[in-house]
Amino acid sequence: MIDVVIAGAGPNGLMLANELGLAGIRPVVLEAMPGPNPLPRANGVIGQGVRILDHRGLYGPLAGTAEPPRLNPRAMFAAFPLDLALLPNPRAIPRAHHRRSRVCLRW
């Protein structure tokens, strides 16, 4: 039996499916593409996204380091620099969309 249908197997859909599964909810993920999209779709993860990835042990594989997340006062959004210095505990992982999808799939 399926409890939840998730549209899209990108990083957000896969992370949601994993979180729901950990909570005992049975999701199914529907995706039109046969595999991860090799084209860039996002240029990184910032803020609370970094925190949840670190909480689930995915920060290291995505950031390519064994170190914990560090404060990062700058990131890029839509090809524009984004000043995160005004946010509490700003963090960022500058990685391509398809790499995040692969890490979430392995998780």
N, C-alpha and C positions, 0 to 999 in steps of 0.2 A: 504494500500500500504506500502511496505517495502522499505526504502531508503538504508539501510546498513545491510549486513550479517556479524555477528561476530562469528568466530569459537572458541569455548571454553568458558565455564561458570566458569572459575576460577576467582580469584580476579581481574585480569587485564581485562578480557572480560566483567565481570559484571560492573566494574567501567567505562569502556568505554561506555557500553550500557546506564548507568545512565547519564553520561556526554552528550552523543549524544541526549538522550531524553530531557534533560534540554535545549538543543539548538534547540528543535523542529524537530529533525531528528528522524525518526522512525526506530530503529534497531530491528533485530531479532537475538537471540543468539542460536546457535546450539551447543549441547553438547551430547556426546555419553553416559555419565554416568547418571543414574537416579537421582542423588543427589550429594551433596558435597563429595569430596574424603576424607575419614577419615584418610588416610595415610599422614604423613608429606611430604610436597613438597617444602617448603621454611621455613627458620627459622626467618623471620622477614621482616620488611620494613625499608628502609633507605633513607636518602636524600630527594629529591623532592617528593617522594611517601608519606612521612610523612606530608609534607606541604599541598598537595592536600587533603589528608584524613582529616587533621585539618580544612582546608577551608570548606569542606563539612559537618563538624560536626561529622565525623566518628572516629576521633582520640580517644576521650574519651571511647567509647565502645570497641575499640580495645586494648587500653593501660590499660583499667581498672582503669582510674583515671579521675578526673574532672580538673586536672591541665593541663596547656598548655604544648606542647612538650618542652622538655629540651635538651640542647646540650648533645650529647653522642659521645665521641671521639672513641668509639670502637664498632664493630659489628662482626658477624661471616659470612663468605661466603665460601661455599663448605667445611665446617669443619675447615677452617683456620681463625685465627683472622685477622680482617681487621682494620687497623688504619685509622680512619676518621679525625684525628686531622688536616690534611693538607687541608681539604675541608672547604669552608665557611659554617658556621652554620650547622655542622653535627648533625643529629637527627636519632634516630632508634626506632623501635617498635619490640621487640622480641616476636612475636606471630606466632602460627601455621597457615598454609595455609587454613585449613578448617574453622577456626574461621573468617578469613578475608572474605571468601566466604559467610558465614552466615550473617555477618554484611552488606556486599554489597547487598545481596538478600533482607534484610529487608529494606534497604534504598530505 
